[in-house]
Amino acid sequence: MQWLSDWWNDIELWMTQQSFWLQFALVIVVVGPLCVGVAWLIDRLVDKAAARFGPARRAGHKLQALPEPERRPEPGDQPAGTAS
């Protein structure tokens, strides 16, 4: 693995000697697509895991929506001059 460490150090040394704008362009061109690819891979893995395991349901148990919270009227909700 020494060769990998040496290669990485050579790339790092070369990169630090370049101008900021070249460093910026290389990061955008290399790191941008790499991050998009990793995000896509994570999304696919989560989709496959969700499809395999599915929702946890018991026999005869139906999912129900949570009740809407009660809304308290705000002081500015009613027009001026009307009884509250």
RANORFEN-V505015 format. One line per field, one symbol per residue. ss: DSSP state (2 for helix, 1 for strand, 0 for the rest). psi: psi as a letter, one per 30 degrees, with the letter a starting at -180 (. if undefined). burial: I if it has 9 or more other C-alpha atoms within 8 Angstrom, else O. Layout:
ss->???
psi->???
burial->???
//
This chain:
ss->022222222222222200022222222222222222222222222222222220000000000000000000000000000000
psi->feeeeeeeeeeeeeefflleeeeeeeeeeeeeeeeeeeeeeeeeeeeeeeeeelkjklkgkkkklkkkkkkkklegeklkflk.
burial->OOOOOOOOOOOOOOOOOOOOOOIOOIIIOOIIIOOOOOOOOOOOOOOOOIOOOOOOOOOOOOOOOOOOOOOOOOOOOOOOOOOO
//
